[in-house]
Amino acid sequence: MGKLVLYSICSLDGAVDDPNRLFPPDTTEPAPPEFDDAMHSRFQGLLRSQTAVLLGRGMYDEWARFWPTSDDQPFADFINTVPKYVVTSSRLDGRWANAQPICGPLAEIVATVKAGTTGDVGVHGSITLAQSLLAEGLVDEVQLTVAPVFDPVGRRLTERVTTLTPLALTDALVTPSGAMWLTYRLGTTVDGRTGG
């Protein structure tokens, strides 16, 4: 059984709503940096470790309209083929392969999905779901691509977290564009003791 891994792109001050605002595509206008080769390489490694994905219903509805016909690699091949568990109490329309609804208390959903896969379970996008998972202490690892910008617009992952939450930094990469890729294990202090 693998870990529940929350991945997000964010600004230095924690905005997570719009990755294109933080790493825009090619432009002649002054703008923050694009995703560089080091980030692409790290992202591919992240995807290789995941054998299932947990999505919120809003993210499913949005992505189901885009990803099935996209050739934006490597994410298109990954997200179109990986088993997708959509947290919802209503039926899905069946237009996206390998997607199925799952409902119930979040702790039970996470336990069920983790038990049914051999690799890690990824959470991509799905900010409302991600906030709830963090608030309930169900995330094993957070991987953040941190853009070297401040962005006053948008939600923060930790909006629902109400207690001091210890993190252990397990990896940090500074990329050529000045961004960072940070990996944190949750629930333990830096020296490995359980937080509390």
C-alpha positions as CSV (number, residue, x, y, z in Angstrom):
1,M,0.0,0.0,0.0
2,G,1.4,3.4,-1.0
3,K,1.2,6.9,0.3
4,L,-1.5,9.5,-0.3
5,V,0.6,12.2,-2.1
6,L,-0.8,15.7,-2.5
7,Y,0.8,17.6,-5.4
8,S,0.3,21.3,-6.1
9,I,1.8,24.2,-7.9
10,C,1.8,27.3,-5.7
11,S,3.2,30.8,-5.4
12,L,5.8,31.6,-2.7
13,D,2.9,33.0,-0.6
14,G,0.8,29.9,-1.1
15,A,-1.7,30.7,-3.9
16,V,-2.8,27.4,-5.6
17,D,-5.7,28.3,-7.9
18,D,-4.2,29.0,-11.3
19,P,-0.9,27.4,-12.3
20,N,-0.9,29.3,-15.6
21,R,-0.8,32.5,-13.6
22,L,2.4,31.2,-11.8
23,F,4.1,29.4,-14.7
24,P,2.5,31.0,-17.9
25,P,3.1,29.6,-21.4
26,D,5.4,31.4,-23.8
27,T,4.9,35.1,-23.8
28,T,6.8,38.1,-25.0
29,E,5.5,40.1,-22.0
30,P,7.3,40.2,-18.7
31,A,6.1,37.1,-16.7
32,P,7.1,34.5,-14.1
33,P,9.2,31.6,-15.5
34,E,7.9,28.7,-17.3
35,F,8.1,25.1,-16.0
36,D,11.8,24.2,-16.6
37,D,13.4,20.9,-17.5
38,A,14.2,20.1,-13.9
39,M,10.6,20.5,-12.9
40,H,9.4,18.4,-15.9
41,S,11.8,15.6,-14.9
42,R,10.7,15.6,-11.3
43,F,7.0,15.7,-12.4
44,Q,7.5,12.6,-14.6
45,G,9.0,10.8,-11.6
46,L,6.0,11.8,-9.5
47,L,3.6,10.4,-12.1
48,R,5.5,7.1,-12.4
49,S,5.1,6.4,-8.7
50,Q,1.3,6.9,-8.7
51,T,-1.1,4.1,-9.7
52,A,-4.4,5.8,-8.7
53,V,-5.7,9.3,-8.4
54,L,-8.3,10.9,-6.1
55,L,-10.3,13.7,-7.6
56,G,-12.9,16.1,-6.4
57,R,-16.1,16.3,-8.4
58,G,-15.5,19.8,-9.7
59,M,-12.0,18.9,-10.9
60,Y,-13.4,15.7,-12.6
61,D,-16.1,17.7,-14.4
62,E,-13.5,20.3,-15.6
63,W,-10.8,17.8,-16.6
64,A,-13.2,15.3,-18.2
65,R,-13.9,18.0,-20.8
66,F,-10.2,18.6,-21.6
67,W,-7.8,15.7,-20.9
68,P,-9.4,12.9,-23.0
69,T,-8.5,14.8,-26.2
70,S,-5.3,16.5,-25.0
71,D,-1.8,15.5,-26.1
72,D,-0.1,17.7,-23.4
73,Q,2.4,15.2,-22.2
74,P,3.3,13.5,-19.9
75,F,0.1,14.3,-17.9
76,A,-2.3,13.4,-20.7
77,D,-1.2,9.8,-21.0
78,F,-1.1,9.5,-17.2
79,I,-4.4,11.0,-16.3
80,N,-6.3,9.3,-19.1
81,T,-5.2,5.8,-18.2
82,V,-4.7,5.8,-14.4
83,P,-7.7,4.7,-12.2
84,K,-9.5,7.8,-11.1
85,Y,-11.6,7.8,-7.9
86,V,-14.0,10.8,-7.9
87,V,-15.3,11.9,-4.5
88,T,-19.0,12.4,-5.2
89,S,-22.4,11.1,-4.2
90,S,-23.8,11.4,-7.7
91,R,-23.2,9.3,-10.8
92,L,-20.6,10.1,-13.4
93,D,-21.5,10.5,-17.0
94,G,-19.0,7.8,-18.2
95,R,-17.3,10.0,-20.7
96,W,-13.8,9.6,-19.1
97,A,-12.2,6.1,-19.0
98,N,-11.1,4.6,-15.7
99,A,-13.1,7.0,-13.6
100,Q,-15.5,5.8,-10.9
101,P,-17.4,7.6,-8.1
102,I,-16.7,6.9,-4.5
103,C,-18.4,8.3,-1.5
104,G,-18.4,8.2,2.3
105,P,-16.3,9.7,5.1
106,L,-13.0,10.8,3.7
107,A,-10.9,8.6,6.0
108,E,-12.8,5.5,4.7
109,I,-12.4,6.7,1.1
110,V,-8.7,7.1,1.5
111,A,-8.2,3.8,3.2
112,T,-10.2,2.0,0.5
113,V,-8.3,3.6,-2.4
114,K,-4.9,3.0,-0.8
115,A,-5.8,-0.6,-0.1
116,G,-6.8,-1.2,-3.7
117,T,-3.6,0.0,-5.3
118,T,0.1,-1.0,-5.2
119,G,1.6,2.4,-5.7
120,D,1.0,5.9,-4.4
121,V,-2.4,7.6,-4.7
122,G,-2.1,11.1,-6.2
123,V,-4.2,14.2,-5.5
124,H,-3.8,16.7,-8.4
125,G,-5.8,20.0,-8.5
126,S,-9.0,19.4,-6.5
127,I,-8.2,22.2,-4.1
128,T,-11.4,21.8,-2.0
129,L,-10.7,18.1,-1.6
130,A,-7.0,18.8,-0.9
131,Q,-7.9,21.3,1.9
132,S,-10.3,18.7,3.5
133,L,-7.7,15.9,3.3
134,L,-5.1,18.1,5.0
135,A,-7.5,19.3,7.6
136,E,-8.4,15.6,8.5
137,G,-4.7,14.6,8.6
138,L,-5.1,12.1,5.8
139,V,-2.2,13.2,3.6
140,D,1.0,11.3,3.9
141,E,3.2,13.5,1.7
142,V,3.0,16.9,0.1
143,Q,5.0,17.8,-3.0
144,L,5.0,21.4,-4.0
145,T,6.3,23.2,-7.0
146,V,6.8,26.7,-5.7
147,A,7.0,29.5,-8.2
148,P,9.3,32.5,-7.4
149,V,6.3,35.0,-7.3
150,F,3.9,36.5,-4.8
151,D,0.3,36.1,-5.8
152,P,-2.4,37.7,-3.7
153,V,-5.1,36.0,-5.7
154,G,-6.5,32.5,-5.0
155,R,-7.1,29.9,-2.3
156,R,-4.4,28.4,0.0
157,L,-4.1,24.7,0.7
158,T,-4.1,25.2,4.4
159,E,-7.3,27.3,4.7
160,R,-9.1,24.5,6.7
161,V,-6.1,23.4,8.8
162,T,-6.8,24.5,12.4
163,T,-3.9,23.0,14.3
164,L,-0.1,23.3,14.2
165,T,0.9,20.5,11.8
166,P,4.5,19.2,11.8
167,L,6.2,18.5,8.5
168,A,9.5,16.8,7.8
169,L,11.3,18.0,4.7
170,T,12.5,14.9,2.8
171,D,13.7,16.6,-0.4
172,A,14.3,20.0,-1.9
173,L,15.3,21.0,-5.4
174,V,16.1,24.5,-6.6
175,T,15.5,24.7,-10.3
176,P,17.3,26.7,-13.0
177,S,14.3,29.1,-13.3
178,G,14.5,29.9,-9.5
179,A,11.5,27.7,-8.6
180,M,11.6,25.1,-5.9
181,W,10.3,21.5,-5.7
182,L,9.7,20.7,-2.1
183,T,8.7,17.3,-0.6
184,Y,7.4,17.0,2.9
185,R,6.3,14.0,5.0
186,L,3.4,14.8,7.3
187,G,2.7,13.7,10.8
188,T,6.3,13.6,12.0
189,T,8.9,16.0,13.2
190,V,12.2,16.6,11.5
191,D,13.9,14.0,13.7
192,G,11.2,11.4,12.9
193,R,9.1,11.5,16.1
194,T,5.3,11.6,15.7
195,G,3.9,15.0,16.0
196,G,1.2,15.8,18.4
